Amino acid sequence: NKSVVTEFMLLGLSSSWELQLFLFFIFSVFYGAAVLGNILIILTVIIDSHLHSPMYFLLSNLSFIDVCQATFATPKMIADFLNKHKTITFQGCMAQIFFLHVFGGSEMVLLVAMAYDRYIAICKPLHYMTIMSRRVCTLLVGISWTTGILHSASHLAFTVNLPFCGPNTVDNFFCDLPLVIKLACLDTYVLEILVLINSGLLSLICFLLLLISYTIILATVHRRASGGISKAFSTLSTHITVVFLFFGPLIFIYIWPFDSFPIDKFISVFFTVFTPLLNPMIYTLRNKDVKEAMKKLRSRHVDTKRDF
């Protein structure tokens, strides 16, 4: 029962050489934009003192996770567009599975923390700074990373010891856990159920918490008639958009987690490339404070260059 597979073959997104060249340039641009956009948000929040608030502290941590989410598999996918044989070592495959679930699990919990932050800000504004102290914000970020690591480690604990003795072809551009488990040389029905319960349960709990939080917040905003209602609703709509962009693909994946569909690759690309790219766009284009801070940062940079 000992595993004899030392590497896995990745089928990638296409077998057409012309299409792969096109995708190489497209995804290189998308990846670069996703990383630079999120790093810009992180630097803006750090440098601008007006953004030193709990909401932007959590937002900068979301951007950091998005950089990680975009990086665990996308650079290899881009490099593989230029390779005829797309392979990954057994250790590299297990690392991809680990990091995918670390970052995915952490982001789910962090989105719940951001919903909690908005709930306190809108429903209990007088106690906001007391409740959402730096210690509490750091604790929420720590809980998100701890949850992601434990969630991922529970998957990897049994996956790394599975016997892989025959087929080693993964029909995707990275090692997706359900696809890798199906290659094991044993009956994987029980393991498939465990993966479904583990990932599906975490996703469902986080999504329900988000749904409840934003329902309460929207009801509170609707009841109040104040000057800040439009700004509150604008902020909420931004958060809700990100939530649906993140959880939409996950819900589809866990409806049929171990059945392969052509759309699965598109969902994988959306989750690993487009979501990290869309998050900074959504938060900057719809957030006046972030846009103003970025303008100040750019003006400061231009003035510094002129001085030299």
N, C-alpha and C positions, 0 to 999 in steps of 0.2 A: 504493500500500500504506500510505499515511499514515493514522493513526487520525483519525477525524472525530468520534468519540464524546467528548463533554465531561462527561457525567454518566451515571450508571447508575440504573435504577429498581429499588428493592427491594420485593419482594412482601410481606415481613414474615411474621408468623406466622398472620394471619387477615385475611379481608376483611370480617368482621362487625363493625359499629361497636360493638354492645353488648359483644361479646367483647373487643374492643380496649380499651374502657374498663375492663373487669374486669382484663385483663392489665396495664394501665397501673398500677393500684393494687397489684396483686400483685407485679409486678417492681420497682416503686419500693421496696416494703418489703424484698424479697429483696436488691436491690442495696445499699440502705442498711445492712442487717444484715451483708452480706458485707464492705463497706468498713469499717464501725465495728468489727466483730469482729476483723478482721485488724490494724487500727490499734491496737486495745486490746492484742493480743498483742505487737506491736512495742514499744509504750510500757511494757508490763509487763516485758519482757525488758530494756529499757534501764534502767528505774528500779530494779528489784529486783536487788541485787548477788548474791543466791543463784542467779540464773539466768544469771550471766555465765560460761557454760560453752560449749564448742564446739557441743553439741547444740542449745542454745537460740539461739545465734548463727545457726546454719543455719536453725532454725525461724523466726526473725524475718525472715530474708531470703526464706524461702518465703512468709511472710505479705505481704511487700512485693510479690513477684511476683504473688500472688493479687489484691492491690488493683489492680495494673496490668492483670491479665487480666480482671478484672471491669469495668474502666473503658474499655477501648479500643473497645467496641462497645455495651455495655449502655445508657449514657445516651442515645445516639442512638436505640436501639430503643425506649426508654421515651418519648422525645419523639415518635417517629414514630407511636406509637399514637394520637396526637391529630391527625395529619396524614393527609389523604386521599391525597395524592401523596407517596410516600416516595422521595426522590431523594438521591443522594450524588455529589459531584463526582468527576471522574476522579482528581484528586490525593488526595481523601479516601479513595477506594476503595483506591488503592495504599498509603496510610498504614495502613489497617486490615489489609491483607494483611501488611505489614511487621511491625506490632506484634503481630499474632496469632502469627506464627512466632518472633519474638524472645522473647516471654514463654513460649510453649509449649516452645520449644527450651531456654530457660534453666531452666524448671521440671523438665524431664526430667533434665537433667544435675545439677541441684541435688538431686533425689531420689536419684540415684546417690551423690552426696557424703554425703547423710544416711545412706544404707545403709552406706557406708564408715566413717562415724563410729561407727555401732552395732557394726560388725564389730570395730573396734579396741577399743571400750569393753568388749565381751563376750569376745572371743577373746584380747585382749592388754591386760588391765586395768592391769597394772603399768607399762606404757609409754604409757598413754593420753594423759596430759597432755604428754608429750614429743613424741609423734607428732602429736597434734592440737593443735599450738600455734596461737596467733592468726595467725601468718604463714601457716601451712598452710590454716587456715580461710578467710582472706582470699583466698588463691590459688585455693581450690576455688570460692568464689563468683565470682571473676574469670573462671575458666575457664567456668563455667556461662553467664555473660552474654556472654562472647566467642563461645562456641559458638552461642548463640541469635542473636546479631547476624550472624555469618557464615552460619549456616543460612538466615536470613531474607533476607539480601542476595543469596545465590545464587539464591533464588526471584525476587526483585524485579528482578534484573539483566536477565532476559529477558522478564518479564511487562510491565514498564513500556514496552517498545518494541514490543509486539505491535500489529498493526493492528486497531483496532476500528472497523468502518465500517457496521455494521447493527444487529442486535439488541443491546439494552442492558439487558435485564431479568434480574435476579439473583433466583432463587427462594429467598431467605433474608432474614434481617434484617440481615445484614452482608455484606461482600464476601469470600466464601469462595473461595480460590484455584482449586480445580477448576472451580467454576461460572463464574468470570470467564474462565478460559482457554478454556472451550468457546465463548465469545462471539466469539473472535478470528476474523477473516476469512481463515483459512488452515487447512491440515491440522495439527491439534494433537496427533496421535498420539505423535510423538517427545517433545513437551513434556510430555505426560501421563505418559509413561514416566519422564522425568527427575524430575518432581515426585514420582512414586511411589517412585523409588529414593532421592531425597534425604530426603524426610520419613519414608518407610517404613524406610529403613536406620537413621536416627538413632533412631527409636522402637524398632526391633527390638534394636539394640545396647544401648540403655539398659535396656530391659525384661529382656534376657538377663542383663546385669550385676546388675540388682536381684534377679532370680530366683536366680542363683548365690550372691550375697551372703547373702540371707536363708535360703537352704537351708543354707549353712555355719553361719550364726549359730544357726539352729534346732537343727541337729545338735549344736552345742557346748552350747547351753542344755539340751538333752535329756540330755546325758552328765553334766552337773554337777548335783549335789544340794546346793545351798547355800541360805541364807536369802534371797539376792537373786534367786533364779530367777523368782519370781512377778512381781517388779517388772520384771525384764528382759523377760519374756514379754509383760507388759502394754504396755511401750513398743514392743516389736516388733510386736504386733498392731495398734497405732495406726498405725505406719509402713506396714505391709502393707496396711491398709485404704485409706489415702490413695493408695498405689501403684495398687491395683486400680481405685479410683474415677477416677484420672487416665488410666490406660492402657486401661481397658475400652472407653470410647468411641473412643479413637484406633485400637485394633485393629479395631473394627467399621468405622470410616471407611476405613481403608486396605485392607480386603478388597475393597470396591467403591468406590474413590475417585472415579470419574468417572461412576457411575451414580446417578441421583437416586432416593431413596426417601422416603416420608412421614416416616419416623423420623429422617431426617437433621436436620430442624429441631429435634427434641427433643434430639438428641445435641449440636447446636450450643448450645442453651440450657443443657444440663447442663454443658458444658465451660466456657462463659463466665460463667454465673451460679451454678449450684448447687455446682460444685466449689470455687470460692473461698469459698462460704458454708459448705460442709460441713467444709472443712479446719480452720478455727478451732474449730468445734463439736467435732470429733473430738479435737483436741489438748487442748482445755480440759476437756471432759467426762471424758476418760480419763487425764488427767495431773494427779496430786495436787499436784505442785510448782507448776504453772501456776495451778491453782485457789487454792492457798494464797497465792500472790503477788498474785493479783487481789483476794482478800479483804483483804489488807494494804493494797493500793493504794486500795481503796474506803474502808476504815476511815480511812486517812490523809486522804483527800479530805473525808470527813464531819467529821473532827476539825478540819480547816482551816476549813471553813465555819462550824463552831460558834464558833471563835475570833473570827470576824468578826461 
